[in-house]
Amino acid sequence: MSTVALIRVFFIRAFRRTECKIAITATALCCLIAFTETCLRFYGADVGELPSAAYAWAWNMDAMQVNASRVYLFFVMPVAGAMVFSDTARCDLKSGCTCLLASRTSIARCICAYGFMSFAGAFLLTLVALALLQLLAFVAFPLSGTFEGYLGMPMYLDLRTTGGLLVGLWESQPYIYNLVFAFAAATWAGGSALLSFALGLFMRRNKAALVLPAAISLAAFVILPLIAPGSVEYLHFAAVYPEVNDQALSLARFVLTPCVCLIPALCLMCLACARGRDLLL
């Protein structure tokens, strides 16, 4: 059986899993709450006071002050992404199903197929969720707006300088700018899910691997500022959603941020492949 055939089987299997359905439901619920929260902030406002749909995107959580989006980013996104498929390999190893698959193909192909589906499942779930938030913003907000924000300035201009991350794209093509951050968030979610999958290959007794990457991120977010003030800016959170004013990170760091999860995950997958049939024991 080829790797592509395995991925096709896993793709169909993913949508039949209860965990995947729970992840989709939780994500959809967060999206609806975030959109509702955004709309309520402008309840009773005149049409001429509304911001553009690009700026009123609920994932623009700092400017719009959308707490539901923060809850999704910190708690739901990494866990829901991992629930789509990351735990399947651990369960199959525990039940012995992987032995049957390995007899039809190879250990390396199985691991690659499991890993690809773990990444793709979380990536697609997050990307669709953020695209849904943008589509919902089109329903309630105009394509261009003139909302007066703090300091009497239009909020969609913020206080950005030419040195900000992608500021030229933000000024000229705000919807593409939003799409870039949607892909960034989806890539991080996929990397986190891939790391959960890789950890699950060596942690078969329970589902701790599903939440471990999210738990480490949250612990770093809480503890690092106590040890080194300002260090929280170096975590991935600053690279997955538009911040108010200048995005304080370089383009290279923005692009390479998912490697924090991807590199350890790939190393663990290579280690699992090197163990060969011993991984099935």
C-alpha positions in Angstrom: 0.0 0.0 0.0 1.4 3.4 -1.0 1.7 6.4 1.3 -1.0 8.2 -0.8 -3.4 5.3 -0.4 -2.8 5.3 3.4 -3.5 9.1 3.6 -6.7 8.6 1.6 -7.9 5.9 4.1 -6.8 8.1 7.1 -8.6 11.1 5.6 -11.9 9.2 5.5 -11.3 7.7 8.9 -10.6 11.1 10.4 -14.2 12.4 9.8 -15.6 9.3 11.4 -13.8 9.8 14.7 -15.7 11.1 17.6 -12.8 13.3 18.7 -12.7 15.0 15.3 -16.4 15.8 15.5 -15.9 17.2 19.0 -13.0 19.3 17.7 -15.1 20.7 14.8 -18.0 21.5 17.2 -15.8 23.2 19.7 -14.1 25.3 17.0 -17.4 26.3 15.4 -18.7 27.3 18.8 -15.7 29.5 19.4 -16.1 31.1 16.0 -19.8 31.9 16.6 -19.1 33.4 20.1 -16.2 35.5 18.7 -18.3 36.8 15.9 -21.2 37.6 18.2 -18.9 39.3 20.6 -17.5 41.5 17.8 -21.0 42.4 16.6 -22.2 43.4 20.2 -19.4 45.9 20.5 -21.0 47.9 17.7 -24.6 47.3 18.7 -26.7 50.4 17.9 -23.9 52.1 15.9 -24.6 53.9 12.6 -23.3 52.2 9.4 -20.9 55.1 8.9 -19.2 54.3 12.2 -18.5 50.7 11.4 -14.9 49.5 10.7 -14.2 47.5 7.6 -14.7 43.7 7.5 -10.9 43.4 7.3 -10.4 45.3 10.5 -13.5 43.8 12.3 -12.2 40.3 11.6 -12.6 38.5 15.0 -9.1 37.2 14.8 -7.9 40.8 15.0 -8.5 40.2 18.7 -6.4 43.0 20.2 -8.0 45.8 18.2 -11.5 44.3 18.5 -11.0 43.1 22.1 -12.5 39.7 21.3 -12.0 37.5 24.4 -13.4 34.4 22.7 -10.6 34.6 20.1 -8.1 34.7 22.9 -9.6 31.6 24.6 -9.5 29.9 21.2 -5.9 30.8 20.6 -4.6 29.8 24.1 -6.8 26.8 24.9 -8.9 25.4 22.0 -6.9 25.8 18.9 -3.9 23.5 19.8 -6.0 20.9 21.5 -8.8 20.8 18.9 -6.2 20.6 16.1 -4.6 17.6 17.8 -7.9 15.9 18.4 -8.6 15.7 14.7 -6.1 12.9 14.1 -3.0 13.2 16.3 -4.0 10.5 18.8 -4.9 7.9 16.1 -1.4 6.5 15.8 -1.1 6.1 19.6 -4.4 4.2 19.8 -3.5 2.0 16.8 -0.1 1.1 18.3 -1.8 0.3 21.6 -4.5 -1.9 19.9 -2.2 -3.5 17.4 -3.8 -2.1 14.3 -0.5 -0.6 13.2 0.9 -4.1 12.9 -1.7 -4.9 10.3 -0.9 -1.7 8.4 2.8 -2.3 8.6 2.4 -5.8 7.1 0.9 -4.1 4.0 3.5 -1.4 3.7 6.4 -0.2 5.9 6.8 1.5 9.3 8.3 4.6 7.7 5.3 5.0 5.3 2.8 4.5 8.2 4.5 7.2 10.3 4.7 9.6 7.4 1.0 9.0 6.6 0.0 9.4 10.3 2.1 12.6 10.5 0.8 14.1 7.3 -2.8 13.6 8.4 -2.1 15.0 11.9 -0.6 18.2 10.4 -3.2 18.5 7.6 -6.2 17.9 9.9 -5.2 20.6 12.4 -4.1 23.0 9.6 -7.4 22.7 7.7 -9.6 22.9 10.8 -7.9 26.2 11.9 -7.7 27.7 8.4 -11.4 27.0 7.8 -12.3 28.5 11.2 -10.4 31.7 10.5 -11.8 31.9 7.0 -15.3 31.5 8.4 -14.7 34.4 10.8 -13.7 36.6 7.8 -16.8 35.5 5.9 -19.0 36.3 8.9 -17.3 39.7 9.1 -18.5 40.4 5.5 -22.1 39.8 6.7 -22.0 42.4 9.4 -19.4 45.0 8.3 -18.8 47.0 5.1 -15.8 46.3 2.8 -14.4 49.7 3.9 -15.2 51.6 7.1 -14.5 54.8 9.0 -14.8 53.8 12.6 -13.3 56.5 14.9 -11.1 54.8 17.4 -8.7 55.9 20.2 -7.0 59.3 19.8 -9.7 60.2 17.2 -7.9 58.2 14.5 -9.5 55.6 12.3 -8.7 52.3 14.0 -7.8 50.5 10.8 -4.8 52.9 10.5 -3.6 52.1 14.0 -0.3 53.8 14.8 2.0 51.7 12.6 5.3 52.7 11.2 7.0 51.6 7.9 9.1 49.2 10.0 6.2 47.1 11.0 5.7 43.5 9.8 4.0 43.5 6.4 2.8 47.0 6.9 2.7 47.7 3.2 0.4 44.7 2.6 -1.7 45.8 5.6 -2.2 49.2 4.1 -2.8 48.2 0.5 -4.4 44.7 0.7 -5.9 44.2 4.2 -7.8 41.0 3.3 -4.6 39.4 2.0 -2.9 40.5 5.1 -5.5 38.7 7.2 -5.1 35.6 5.0 -1.4 35.6 5.7 -2.1 35.5 9.5 -4.8 32.8 8.9 -2.2 30.6 7.2 0.3 31.4 10.0 -2.1 30.3 12.7 -3.1 27.2 10.8 0.6 26.3 10.2 1.3 26.6 13.9 -1.8 24.5 14.8 -0.6 21.9 12.3 2.9 21.9 13.8 1.5 21.6 17.3 -0.7 18.7 16.2 2.3 17.0 14.5 4.3 17.3 17.7 1.4 15.8 19.7 1.4 12.9 17.2 5.2 12.4 17.5 5.0 12.5 21.3 2.2 10.0 21.2 4.4 7.4 19.5 6.4 7.2 22.7 3.7 8.0 25.2 1.1 5.2 24.7 -0.4 4.9 28.2 -2.6 8.0 28.1 -3.7 11.0 26.0 -1.3 13.4 27.7 0.5 14.0 24.3 -2.6 15.7 23.0 -2.4 18.6 25.4 1.3 18.6 26.1 2.4 21.2 23.4 -0.5 23.5 24.5 0.4 23.1 28.2 4.1 23.9 27.5 3.1 27.0 25.5 0.8 28.2 28.3 3.4 27.5 31.0 6.0 29.5 29.0 3.5 32.4 28.6 2.9 32.5 32.3 6.4 31.8 33.6 8.8 33.5 31.2 7.6 37.1 31.9 8.4 36.4 35.6 11.9 35.3 34.8 12.7 37.6 31.9 10.3 40.5 31.4 9.5 41.1 27.7 10.4 37.5 26.8 6.8 36.7 26.0 7.2 38.5 22.7 9.4 35.7 21.6 6.7 33.1 21.9 4.6 32.0 18.9 1.5 34.0 20.0 2.8 37.2 18.6 3.2 35.6 15.2 -0.3 34.1 14.6 -2.6 37.1 14.8 -2.4 40.8 13.9 -1.3 42.9 16.8 -2.3 46.6 17.4 0.4 48.9 16.0 3.7 47.4 14.9 4.1 43.7 14.8 7.4 43.4 16.8 9.1 40.6 14.9 11.0 40.2 11.7 9.7 38.5 8.6 12.2 35.7 9.0 11.1 35.0 12.5 7.5 35.2 11.4 8.1 32.5 8.8 10.3 30.3 11.0 8.1 30.3 14.1 6.3 27.0 13.3 9.7 25.3 13.2 9.7 25.4 17.1 7.1 22.5 16.8 8.0 21.1 13.4 11.7 20.4 14.1 11.2 18.4 17.3 8.3 16.6 15.8 10.3 15.5 12.7 13.2 14.4 14.9 10.9 12.2 17.0 9.4 10.8 13.8 12.9 10.0 12.5 13.7 8.3 15.8 10.5 6.3 15.6 11.4 5.2 12.0 14.9 4.2 13.1 13.4 1.9 15.7 11.7 0.0 12.9 9.6 -3.0 14.0 10.6 -2.4 17.7 8.1 0.5 17.6 5.3 -2.0 17.3 6.2 -3.8 20.5 
